[in-house]
Amino acid sequence: MENISEELPLVAKKEAPVPPPLRCPPTTSYHQKGLFVNASTLRGYSCVRTSTRDLWDQLFEEGYRADVTISTDNGGSIYAHASVLGMASQVMRGMLKQAKGRGRRRSISIHGVPHDAVRVFIRLLYSSCCEKEEMEDYVLHLLVLSHVFVVPALKQICIQQLEHGFLTSENVVDIFQLALLCDAPRLSHICHRMILKNFQEISITEGWKVMKKCHPALEKALMESLADEENMQRERTRRSNERKIYLQLYEAMEALVHICRDGCQTIGPHDKDFRDNQAPCNYSACKGLEMIVRHFASCKLRVPGGCIHCKRMWQLLELHSRLCVDSEACRVPLCRNFKERTKKQSKKDEIKWRILVKNILKTKSIGGSPFFSSAFCMSP
């Protein structure tokens, strides 16, 4: 037994396999040149391996075994590969099928944009990368090329670049027209809103003058949109002012109940015991309402229509009575009298008061709130 136990470690040591040499896992290199990859801005980094990107860029730059010649403006030529162009764009695949050339090399033409813009475009089809400066210089041309040759990923990149920081008062009209032609609805909407918001500044630019001369129908449509926007703004202002008035009436109703039920500072019910060290009032409308109540109590023309201040007080008392649900227990003066009076009013006046009460409740969003059933109608 002793011999066996002594020999086992030797056997294990002899039969242990030799581990393979360590190999470094493949790494991803990052290239800080403001590249754009896979239809998204990578904020200065490319997640494609540098060797792979360089390989595709080298294939494009050297034109190794290129079988397509792309003719551009001013007699420029770019060499490319039909297989790459055809896989990147269905439109180019169709053009290559119809292209004629000498031997195996075919020729297609891309005119109307600068030679360098076409070169950046073709490079993007190869490696999905371009320098940040090139994107900034040729983003408009690349948008047109990506739309014409149906390259959705590149088109989305161009739209994102134009939406974020590229629009100015000088170029927004041109980009708006381009967005309409290139079927970029979000970009056209952003441009449209910018034109309406800064119309006075944009309407004197050269881009607006050219559009007005060349595309009068578009200029007319923008002017109609501007008129609609102004009408909507006026309507929003009117509604906002109405809401403020309804809110003030609601606060006046709160203050009226507060004065008649609890008393405020130096005014309140006859059985209220006022003290010098009372806490400050929390109702913003109390001060103004207190002045009207004091005037109403001492005015010699205290009849409806006789005094403008008294008339306002009569209206507030009637409005309260229409909000109050229990006049028997209410501490506000004349609440029950106004309840009886409403039964004798004309249908036209009744409709006006109902609309007013409805708008006050809607503005404050307190329909069915305990406030009107407790605060307005709290018994002494």
C-alpha positions in Angstrom: 0.0 0.0 0.0 2.8 2.3 0.9 4.4 1.7 -2.5 1.2 2.4 -4.4 0.6 5.6 -2.6 4.1 6.8 -3.3 3.8 6.0 -7.0 0.4 7.6 -7.7 1.7 11.2 -7.7 4.4 10.2 -10.1 1.9 8.7 -12.5 -0.4 11.7 -12.3 2.5 14.0 -12.9 3.7 12.1 -16.0 0.2 11.8 -17.6 -1.0 15.5 -17.0 -1.6 17.1 -20.4 0.5 20.1 -21.4 -1.8 23.2 -21.5 -1.9 25.0 -24.9 -0.2 28.4 -25.1 -2.4 31.3 -24.1 -3.9 33.3 -27.0 -5.1 36.8 -26.6 -8.8 37.2 -27.5 -9.6 39.3 -30.5 -9.8 42.9 -29.4 -11.8 45.8 -30.8 -9.8 48.9 -31.7 -11.4 52.4 -31.4 -10.7 55.0 -33.9 -11.2 58.6 -32.7 -12.1 60.4 -35.9 -15.8 61.0 -35.5 -17.0 58.1 -37.5 -20.5 57.0 -38.2 -21.3 53.4 -38.1 -24.5 51.2 -38.4 -26.8 54.1 -38.9 -26.0 55.7 -35.5 -23.6 58.4 -34.3 -20.9 56.8 -32.1 -19.7 60.2 -30.7 -16.2 59.9 -32.1 -15.8 56.1 -31.9 -16.3 53.2 -34.2 -17.0 49.7 -32.7 -15.8 48.1 -35.9 -12.3 46.6 -35.6 -9.7 48.9 -37.0 -8.2 46.2 -39.2 -11.6 45.5 -40.8 -12.4 49.1 -41.4 -8.9 49.7 -42.9 -9.3 46.7 -45.1 -12.5 48.0 -46.7 -11.1 51.5 -46.9 -8.0 50.1 -48.6 -10.1 48.1 -51.1 -12.0 51.3 -52.0 -8.9 53.6 -52.1 -6.8 51.2 -54.2 -9.6 50.0 -56.4 -8.1 46.5 -56.5 -9.7 44.6 -59.3 -12.4 47.3 -59.6 -14.9 46.6 -62.4 -17.0 49.8 -62.2 -16.1 53.4 -63.2 -18.3 56.1 -61.7 -18.3 59.4 -63.7 -18.8 62.6 -61.7 -19.0 66.3 -62.3 -16.0 68.1 -63.9 -14.7 64.9 -65.4 -14.0 63.1 -62.2 -13.9 59.3 -61.9 -14.2 56.9 -59.0 -13.4 53.2 -59.2 -15.6 50.7 -57.4 -16.8 47.1 -57.3 -20.1 46.1 -58.7 -20.7 43.4 -56.1 -20.3 46.0 -53.3 -22.5 48.7 -55.0 -25.1 46.2 -55.9 -25.4 44.8 -52.4 -25.5 48.3 -50.8 -28.1 49.8 -53.1 -30.8 48.1 -55.2 -31.0 51.2 -57.4 -27.3 50.8 -58.2 -27.8 47.2 -58.9 -30.4 48.1 -61.5 -28.1 50.7 -63.0 -25.2 48.2 -63.3 -27.4 45.7 -65.1 -28.1 48.3 -67.8 -24.6 49.8 -67.8 -22.4 49.4 -70.8 -18.6 49.3 -70.8 -15.5 47.9 -72.3 -14.6 44.4 -71.4 -15.6 43.6 -67.9 -15.6 47.2 -66.6 -18.9 49.0 -66.6 -19.5 52.7 -66.3 -22.3 54.7 -64.5 -22.7 58.4 -63.9 -23.6 60.4 -60.8 -24.0 64.1 -61.6 -25.4 67.1 -59.8 -23.3 66.8 -56.7 -19.6 67.6 -56.0 -17.1 64.9 -56.8 -15.9 64.7 -53.2 -19.5 64.2 -52.0 -19.9 61.2 -54.3 -16.5 59.8 -53.1 -17.6 60.1 -49.4 -20.9 58.4 -50.4 -19.2 55.5 -52.1 -16.8 55.1 -49.2 -19.8 54.9 -46.8 -21.2 52.0 -48.9 -17.9 50.1 -48.4 -17.0 50.7 -44.8 -20.0 52.5 -43.3 -17.6 55.1 -42.0 -16.7 58.7 -42.8 -14.8 61.5 -41.2 -16.8 63.8 -39.0 -15.6 66.8 -41.1 -16.8 65.2 -44.3 -20.2 64.5 -42.8 -20.5 68.2 -41.8 -19.4 69.4 -45.2 -21.5 67.1 -47.4 -24.5 66.2 -45.2 -27.0 67.8 -47.6 -25.5 66.1 -50.7 -25.3 62.8 -48.8 -29.0 63.1 -47.8 -29.9 63.5 -51.5 -27.7 60.6 -52.6 -29.0 58.3 -49.9 -32.5 59.1 -50.9 -32.0 58.7 -54.6 -30.1 55.4 -54.3 -32.3 54.2 -51.4 -29.7 53.7 -48.6 -31.9 54.0 -45.5 -29.1 53.7 -42.9 -27.2 56.6 -44.3 -30.3 58.7 -44.8 -31.2 58.3 -41.2 -27.7 59.5 -40.2 -28.0 62.6 -42.4 -31.4 63.4 -40.9 -30.1 63.1 -37.4 -27.2 65.4 -38.2 -29.5 68.0 -39.7 -31.9 67.9 -36.7 -29.2 68.4 -34.1 -27.5 71.7 -34.4 -27.2 72.2 -38.1 -30.4 74.2 -38.7 -30.0 78.0 -38.8 -32.1 80.9 -39.9 -30.1 81.2 -43.1 -30.4 77.5 -44.3 -33.7 76.3 -42.7 -35.8 77.2 -45.8 -33.4 75.3 -48.1 -33.4 72.3 -45.8 -37.2 72.4 -45.5 -37.5 72.1 -49.3 -34.9 69.4 -49.4 -36.7 67.5 -46.6 -40.0 67.6 -48.6 -38.2 66.3 -51.8 -36.4 63.5 -49.9 -39.4 62.3 -48.0 -38.1 63.2 -44.5 -41.3 64.1 -42.6 -39.8 64.6 -39.2 -37.1 66.9 -40.5 -39.6 68.9 -42.6 -41.8 69.2 -39.5 -38.9 70.6 -37.4 -38.0 73.1 -40.2 -41.7 74.1 -40.5 -42.0 74.8 -36.8 -38.7 76.8 -36.8 -39.9 78.9 -39.8 -43.2 79.8 -38.0 -41.4 80.5 -34.7 -38.8 82.8 -36.3 -40.8 84.1 -39.2 -39.7 87.8 -39.0 -36.1 86.8 -39.1 -36.3 84.1 -41.7 -38.6 86.0 -44.1 -35.7 88.4 -44.9 -33.2 85.7 -45.7 -32.0 84.9 -49.2 -33.4 81.4 -49.0 -36.9 82.7 -48.4 -36.6 85.2 -51.3 -35.5 82.4 -53.7 -38.3 80.1 -52.5 -40.8 82.9 -52.9 -39.7 83.4 -56.5 -39.3 79.7 -57.6 -42.0 78.0 -55.4 -44.8 80.4 -54.9 -47.2 77.6 -53.9 -44.9 76.6 -51.1 -44.6 80.2 -49.9 -48.4 80.5 -49.9 -48.8 77.3 -47.9 -46.3 78.6 -45.3 -48.2 81.9 -45.1 -51.4 80.0 -44.5 -49.8 78.0 -41.8 -48.5 81.2 -40.2 -52.0 82.6 -40.2 -53.4 79.4 -38.6 -50.7 79.5 -36.0 -51.5 83.1 -35.1 -55.2 82.3 -34.8 -54.4 79.3 -32.6 -52.1 81.5 -30.4 -54.8 84.1 -30.0 -57.3 81.3 -29.1 -54.9 79.9 -26.5 -54.4 83.4 -25.0 -58.1 83.9 -24.8 -58.6 80.6 -23.1 -55.8 81.3 -20.7 -57.3 84.7 -19.8 -60.7 83.1 -19.2 -59.1 80.5 -16.9 -57.5 83.2 -14.9 -60.9 85.0 -14.5 -62.6 81.7 -13.4 -59.8 81.0 -11.0 -60.1 84.5 -9.5 -63.9 83.9 -9.1 -63.2 80.6 -7.4 -60.7 82.3 -5.0 -63.3 85.0 -4.3 -65.9 82.3 -3.4 -63.3 80.7 -1.0 -62.6 84.1 0.6 -66.3 84.9 1.0 -67.0 81.7 2.8 -63.9 82.2 4.9 -65.0 85.7 6.0 -68.6 84.8 6.7 -67.8 81.6 8.5 -64.4 82.0 10.3 -63.8 85.8 10.0 -60.6 87.3 8.7 -58.4 89.8 10.6 -60.9 92.6 11.4 -64.0 91.4 9.6 -66.2 88.4 10.1 -69.5 87.1 11.7 -71.0 89.2 14.6 -70.2 86.5 17.1 -66.5 86.3 16.1 -64.0 87.3 18.8 -61.0 89.0 17.1 -57.6 88.9 18.7 -54.6 91.0 18.1 -52.2 88.1 17.5 -54.2 86.3 14.8 -52.3 84.3 12.2 -51.9 85.8 8.7 -54.7 85.1 6.2 -53.9 82.4 3.6 -56.6 83.5 1.2 -55.2 85.8 -1.5 -58.6 87.3 -2.4 -59.5 88.2 1.2 -58.1 91.7 1.2 -59.9 92.9 -1.9 -63.1 91.2 -0.9 -63.0 92.7 2.5 -62.9 96.2 1.0 -66.0 95.4 -1.1 -67.9 93.9 1.8 -67.2 97.0 3.9 -68.3 99.3 1.1 -71.4 97.2 0.6 -72.3 97.5 4.2 -72.1 101.3 4.3 -73.1 102.3 0.7 -76.3 104.4 0.5 -76.9 103.3 -3.1 -76.9 99.6 -2.2 -79.3 98.5 -5.0 -78.5 96.4 -8.1 -77.3 98.8 -10.8 -76.9 101.8 -8.5 -73.2 101.4 -7.6 -70.7 99.4 -9.6 -69.0 98.1 -6.4 -72.3 97.0 -4.9 -73.3 95.4 -8.2 -70.2 93.3 -8.1 -71.0 92.2 -4.6 -74.5 91.3 -5.6 -73.1 89.1 -8.4 -70.7 87.4 -6.0 -73.5 86.6 -3.6 -75.6 85.2 -6.4 -72.7 83.1 -7.7 -72.1 81.7 -4.2 -75.8 80.7 -3.9 -75.6 78.8 -7.2 -72.5 76.9 -5.9 -73.9 76.3 -2.4 -75.8 73.0 -2.0 -77.3 73.7 1.5 -78.6 77.3 1.9 -80.2 76.4 5.2 -76.9 75.9 7.0 -74.9 78.4 5.0 -73.4 81.4 6.9 -73.1 83.6 3.8 -75.8 86.4 3.8 -78.7 86.2 1.4 -77.8 82.7 0.2 -81.3 81.4 0.7 -82.9 84.6 -0.9 -80.9 84.1 -4.0 -81.8 80.5 -4.2 -85.5 81.5 -4.3 -84.8 84.2 -6.7 -83.2 81.9 -9.3 -86.5 80.1 -9.7 -88.0 83.3 -11.1 -85.2 84.1 -13.5 -85.6 83.9 -17.3 -84.3 80.9 -19.1 -81.7 83.0 -20.9 -80.2 84.3 -17.6 -80.3 80.8 -16.1 -78.3 79.4 -19.0 -75.6 82.1 -18.6 -75.2 81.4 -14.9 -75.1 77.6 -15.4 -72.3 78.0 -18.0 -70.4 80.3 -15.6 -70.6 77.8 -12.7 -69.6 74.9 -15.0 -66.5 76.8 -16.2 -65.5 77.7 -12.7 -65.7 74.0 -11.6 -64.0 72.8 -14.7 -61.1 75.3 -14.4 -60.4 74.3 -10.8 -61.2 70.6 -11.5 -63.2 70.4 -8.3 -66.5 69.1 -9.6 -67.9 66.9 -6.8 -65.2 68.1 -4.4 -66.1 68.1 -0.7 -65.3 71.9 -0.6 -68.7 73.0 -1.8 -70.6 70.5 0.4 -68.6 71.3 3.6 -66.9 74.7 3.4 -69.8 76.5 1.8 -72.5 74.9 3.8 -70.8 74.3 7.2 -73.2 75.0 10.0 -72.1 77.3 12.9 
